[in-house]
Amino acid sequence: MTTHLRPAGAERRQPDGGRTRAFAVCVNGHPVGDVELATDPRLGRTTGRVRTLRIQRSERGRGRGTVAALAAEEVLRGWGCREVLLSLDARAGVGLRLAAALGYTETGRTLAKELAAEPELPQGSVVRPMAAGEYPDWRDAEVDAYAHRWLDRGMSQAEARDRSAANHDDLLPGGAATADVALRVLEHDGVGVGTVWIALRPQIATGGYVYSVTVAPEHRGRGHGRTLMRAAEGECLAAGLRTLGLHVFAGNEVALRLYESLGYAPTAYHLGKPLI
């Protein structure tokens, strides 16, 4: 039997240059599943994404998913992509095993926690709103830090910083006064030691979402990251939100251990593979 992809509708082009197309997974011409592929300029011009890959239950366990995934990679190569990304539910054991067998490695994971009672902050710690005058320096530091993620994807320094700045401007159009955003500064014994950025109505999560937790280098290793996360949980509960999510990049073991110790559990794994 021959498994292949067959276009299922016209390719869709986006104003920003992104493209999307759906395919049927066929065995001897009969549909047994579906695949949706896309490119997203926000991820880089040569990055493709497998948005969905589904095989009918009756056809599983016969290698259909493997062949479909490899065929999807060939389509993305034809689009000029040099890497492919995908995201899988943390409970998708079969999908995760298939991805590992095909050479995908973790780039990061999404974690979330159900919130209960508002946590208390340690003695001497106070969390306050970020002042308007503090915002420019904070934003510059955040933009620079995130730009390094784009540098790792092969972008030039100028392009990486421009892309990072655009992302921050999209998420924080009103600066420190952006609606449904909490920018907080942690002070300990009267000294500013860190910041946390929480979205209270994010598009990527149903509850609150932490975009950034930063502790000044000279104050790290003293539990301030834990305090900032407790503060974020308190902000969510005050806004009537019962869950809090975040993303942690692969390799950031210190942050991962912190979040796990606070009760955060994976909800999705994000994986990538070079197309060479």
C-alpha positions in Angstrom: 0.0 0.0 0.0 1.2 3.5 -0.8 0.8 6.4 1.7 1.1 9.9 0.4 -0.1 13.5 0.9 -2.8 15.0 -1.4 -3.6 18.7 -1.3 -7.0 19.4 0.3 -7.8 22.9 -0.9 -5.8 25.9 -2.1 -2.8 27.2 -0.4 -3.5 30.3 1.7 -1.1 33.2 1.7 -1.0 35.8 4.5 -0.2 39.5 4.1 3.0 39.0 6.2 4.3 36.4 3.8 3.2 33.3 5.7 1.6 30.4 3.9 -0.7 27.5 5.0 -1.9 24.4 3.2 -4.0 21.4 4.2 -3.3 17.9 2.9 -5.2 14.6 3.1 -3.1 11.6 4.2 -4.1 9.0 1.6 -3.5 5.2 1.3 -4.0 4.0 -2.3 -6.0 7.2 -2.9 -8.3 6.8 0.1 -8.1 9.5 2.9 -7.0 8.1 6.2 -6.0 11.4 8.0 -5.0 15.0 7.5 -2.0 17.3 7.8 -1.8 21.1 7.9 1.5 22.8 7.2 2.5 26.5 7.6 5.3 29.0 7.6 5.3 31.9 9.9 7.6 34.9 9.2 7.7 35.6 12.9 9.6 32.4 13.4 12.1 33.1 10.6 11.8 32.9 6.8 13.1 29.4 6.6 11.0 27.8 9.4 8.1 25.6 8.8 5.5 24.2 11.2 3.4 21.1 11.3 0.2 22.5 12.7 -1.7 19.2 12.7 -1.1 15.6 11.8 -4.0 13.2 12.4 -4.5 9.6 11.4 -7.8 7.8 11.7 -7.9 5.5 14.7 -8.6 2.4 12.5 -5.4 3.2 10.5 -3.0 3.7 13.4 -0.1 1.4 14.2 0.6 0.8 10.5 3.3 3.4 9.9 0.9 6.0 8.3 1.9 8.7 10.7 5.6 8.1 10.0 5.2 8.3 6.3 2.9 11.4 6.6 5.4 13.2 8.8 8.3 12.5 6.4 6.2 13.6 3.4 5.3 16.8 5.3 9.0 17.5 5.7 9.5 17.1 2.0 6.8 19.6 1.3 8.4 22.1 3.7 11.8 21.6 2.0 10.1 22.5 -1.2 8.9 25.7 0.4 12.5 26.6 1.2 12.3 25.7 4.9 15.4 24.6 6.7 13.8 23.6 10.0 10.4 22.3 11.1 8.7 22.8 14.4 5.7 21.2 16.0 3.9 21.2 19.3 2.3 18.2 21.0 0.0 17.8 23.9 1.9 16.5 27.0 -0.4 13.5 27.1 0.3 12.5 23.4 2.6 9.7 24.3 2.4 8.1 20.8 3.1 11.3 19.0 6.0 12.2 21.3 7.6 8.8 20.7 7.1 9.1 16.9 8.7 12.6 16.9 11.7 11.3 18.9 12.1 8.4 16.5 12.1 10.9 13.5 14.8 13.0 15.1 12.8 15.8 16.7 14.3 17.3 19.9 12.7 19.5 22.5 13.0 23.2 22.1 10.8 24.1 25.1 7.7 23.2 26.9 4.5 24.9 28.2 3.7 24.5 31.9 0.6 25.4 33.8 -0.8 25.3 37.3 -4.2 25.4 38.9 -4.2 28.2 41.5 -5.8 28.0 44.9 -5.1 30.3 47.8 -3.0 33.4 47.2 0.5 32.7 48.4 2.3 34.8 51.0 5.5 36.6 50.2 8.6 36.1 52.3 9.3 38.7 55.0 11.1 41.7 53.6 9.7 41.2 50.1 7.3 43.7 48.5 5.9 43.7 45.0 4.8 46.9 43.4 3.7 48.1 39.9 6.5 49.1 37.6 6.8 52.9 37.3 6.5 54.5 33.9 10.0 55.8 34.2 11.4 52.3 34.8 9.7 50.9 31.7 12.2 52.0 29.0 15.2 50.4 30.6 13.3 47.3 31.4 12.0 47.0 27.8 15.4 47.5 26.3 16.8 44.7 28.5 13.9 42.3 27.7 14.2 43.0 23.9 18.0 42.3 24.0 17.5 39.1 26.0 14.8 37.8 23.6 16.8 38.8 20.5 19.4 36.2 21.5 16.8 33.6 20.8 16.6 34.8 17.2 20.4 35.0 16.9 20.4 31.3 17.7 18.1 30.8 14.7 20.7 32.3 12.4 19.4 35.9 12.1 21.6 38.9 11.9 22.0 40.9 15.1 20.0 43.8 13.6 17.2 41.6 12.3 17.0 39.7 15.6 16.7 42.9 17.6 14.1 44.4 15.2 12.0 41.2 15.4 12.2 41.1 19.2 11.3 44.8 19.5 8.3 44.3 17.2 7.1 41.3 19.3 7.3 43.4 22.5 5.5 46.3 20.9 2.7 44.0 19.8 2.3 42.6 23.3 2.8 45.9 25.1 1.3 48.6 22.9 0.7 50.9 25.9 4.0 50.3 27.6 3.7 49.9 31.4 0.1 50.9 31.2 -1.0 48.2 28.7 -4.4 46.9 29.5 -4.7 43.4 31.1 -0.9 43.3 31.7 0.8 43.4 35.1 4.4 44.5 35.2 5.7 44.1 38.7 8.9 44.9 40.5 10.1 42.9 43.5 11.9 44.7 46.2 13.6 43.0 49.1 14.6 45.0 52.1 14.0 48.1 50.0 16.2 47.1 47.1 14.8 46.2 43.6 15.9 42.6 42.8 13.7 41.5 39.9 10.6 41.9 37.7 7.8 39.8 36.4 5.6 40.3 33.3 2.1 38.7 33.5 -0.6 38.8 30.8 -4.0 38.6 32.4 -5.9 38.1 29.1 -3.4 36.4 26.8 -4.4 35.0 23.4 -2.2 31.9 23.9 -3.7 30.7 27.2 -7.1 30.5 29.0 -5.7 31.8 32.3 -2.9 34.1 33.1 0.5 33.8 31.4 4.0 34.7 32.5 6.1 36.1 29.7 9.1 36.9 31.7 10.6 36.4 35.1 13.9 38.2 35.7 16.1 38.4 38.7 19.2 40.8 38.7 22.4 38.7 38.4 23.8 39.9 41.7 20.6 38.8 43.5 20.2 35.3 42.0 20.2 32.1 44.1 18.3 33.7 47.0 14.7 32.6 46.2 13.6 35.8 44.5 12.5 33.9 41.3 10.1 31.8 43.5 8.8 35.0 45.1 8.1 36.6 41.7 6.2 33.5 40.7 4.2 33.7 43.9 3.5 37.3 43.1 2.3 36.4 39.6 -0.1 33.8 41.0 -1.5 36.4 43.3 -2.0 38.8 40.4 -4.0 36.1 38.5 -6.2 35.3 41.5 -6.9 38.9 42.1 -8.0 39.1 38.4 -10.3 36.1 38.9 -8.1 33.7 37.0 -7.6 30.2 38.3 -4.7 29.0 36.1 -1.3 30.3 35.3 0.9 29.2 32.4 4.4 29.9 31.1 7.0 28.6 28.6 10.5 27.4 29.5 13.1 26.9 26.8 14.9 23.6 26.6 18.2 23.6 28.5 17.0 26.1 31.2 17.2 23.5 33.9 17.3 26.0 36.8 14.0 27.6 35.7 12.4 24.2 35.1 13.3 22.9 38.5 11.9 26.1 40.0 8.5 25.8 38.2 8.2 22.1 38.9 8.9 22.7 42.6 6.0 25.2 42.6 3.6 22.7 41.2 3.7 23.5 37.4 3.3 20.6 35.1 3.8 20.2 31.3 0.8 20.8 29.1 2.6 20.8 25.8 6.1 20.0 24.4 7.6 22.0 21.5 9.9 20.2 19.2 12.1 21.0 16.3 14.2 19.3 13.6 16.6 20.6 11.0 15.7 19.9 7.4 19.0 19.0 5.8 
